[in-house]
Amino acid sequence: MNSGTRSWAAVRAGFFVGLCGLVLADCSKKAEVEVAAPKSQVVAKIGDQVVTEQELETEFRAANVPSEKRKDPDAIKRVLGELVTRKYLVQKALEAKLDREPTVLLEILRSKDLVLANALLTRDMTNKSSLISKSEIDNYIANNPSKFASRQVISVEQVTVPLSLISQAIIDGTKEMKTLDEVDQKLIATGVQHSRSTGSVSSGDLPRELLDRVVGNQLDDIFFVRAGANGVFFKVTGQEARPLEGEAAINAARQYLRQDIMKSEMGMTTVAASFEAKYGGEYSQIMGKDAAQPSSK
């Protein structure tokens, strides 16, 4: 049995973050409400809490509701209803003074950090993505045939298990297995929850080394890869040539290049942050940096 441990899919947009729905901001201050409300029409009030058209539009975007559907009564009822419920909960939380609890305050600060970090990365990536030229796109398509001209869609049967539930010993114990039935029985015997399904993957989403092994596989080859938070045992059941051409290829190449830009941005950001950071106590050794020195001021 061939076994690999590389990630199945290419790294996708890495740092975009989702936010918890119950961010408890102190919106109960009447002065703030009075200033904010005139900027956008108020569509609902829940005690001291208000919902504006701008907030509703933000909710539509967060819920991936197409712009042409945002006047649909059913869509409005669903999204506005959820927003009103959240505002109601915020009001009750403020009345209970939960916004003063240390753990809640830390969560509020964390949410603010995530929003600002995401906003900066999004702005920088958008600016740089707009500069992607046609020649860069053409070169990318020419240099990555497995994603375009020689693209294959590979059908698989797979057993998926959360990595948090599986040990290296279990993975090693499946190396000599020839069928997914054996893998399935092994996981059942060890009490590991898992699922079995069929699926497909594009050759463009596999690392070169793994792709070569998958395309040239024998019928009894079982592969193991790490894909995000999951481990996947899979067997190839079919391959079909499906080239990506024309406008579809251009759009895909642009997206791949954007992902490369994001990876580059995150790499530079990580280096810059590490350079500026100063750690205290044992954390300086853990992070491999000198501890912060006391200020002389």
Order of alpha helices (4+ residues) and beta strands (2+ residues): alpha-beta-beta-alpha-alpha-alpha-alpha-beta-alpha-alpha-beta-alpha-beta-beta-alpha-alpha
